[in-house]
Amino acid sequence: MSDSTLKLIGKRIRDLRKERGLSQEQLGELANLNYTYIGGVERAETNISVLNLAKIASALNVGVYELFSYTRLSNQTKGKSHDMEQIIDLLLSINPKEVRKAKNILMEVFDKN
């Protein structure tokens, strides 16, 4: 997997974990994985296996496919400029309120309201 794919999957796992009010330790226990491993996956420091993806998906009560919902962005930017990947990386690094603000600014700048 590419680094951007690992970031997207890690971000998705983090978002789902937080939506459920789980700590990394709690998710690790539910998935029968060490919490440090969960942290590494969320920070895209660990190349996660399919079996561990399935364990995490099960612990989060979602289908494995739902862990890949962010990867659609990665596939759509393939072959496009490096600027697009930098924008996505920036958006992945900020909180949801800031993402909404960035979206509103882009909508205004490009007259997409």
C-alpha positions, 0 to 999 in steps of 0.5 A: 500500500502507498503511504497515502493509502495507509494514511487514509485507512488510518484516518478512517480507523481513527474516525470510526474509533472516536465515533464509538467513543473507544480509546486505542486500548479499548479497540485493541482489546476488542480486536485482540491487537496491542494498542501500540499496533492500533496507534501505529496503524492510525498514524500510518506507521504500520503496513496493516495486514488484511487479517488485522483489517478484518479484526479491526472492522469486526471490533468497530462493527463495520464491514472491511469495505467501510475502512476503505471509504477514504481510499476513493479519494486516493484513487481519484487523485492518481495521476494528478498533481502533487498539489492535490496530494498535499491538499489531501494530506493537509485535510487529513491532519486537521479536525472536522471543524477545520475541514468544514471551514476549508470546504466552505472557503473552496466552495466560495473561491470556486463559486460552487455554492 
